[in-house]
Amino acid sequence: MAISAGYMRKRFKLMGIPKDQNGDNLRDAVGQLSEERTVISRPWCSVKVISSTDSVSGSSTKSQLTLEFTVRYTKQFDNPTPDMEIIYEGDTYDIASVINPLMRKEKLVITAIKRA
């Protein structure tokens, strides 16, 4: 079953360190490894809140927001690297998991946790 185009109305930025054709980090003009994150892609997606928890310890309050992004299948997301992160509505999210739910290469479900 194909994914309806109207289902994916939001966009996020996938940030990461750029790689060359061999999968190695790019080097700058001086020859040093580049550590600057750039926008890898801006896919259309649907977003769903999975959980939002608040915990109080002492005098501080910590909140954790977990979102689920559904995108069309692409090899970019199939094997995310630890340096990848998602920017959505001005907030930064760490990628917790990427699942191909039906194993048909139609869509990917990305679970991401908001950085504190």
PyMOL commands that set and color helices and strands:
alter all, ss='L'
color gray80, all
select helices_A, chain A and resi 5-7+75-78
alter helices_A, ss='H'
color red, helices_A
select strands_A, chain A and resi 10-11+13-16+38-41+44-57+60-72+85-88+91-99+107-114
alter strands_A, ss='S'
color yellow, strands_A
deselect
rebuild
show_as cartoon
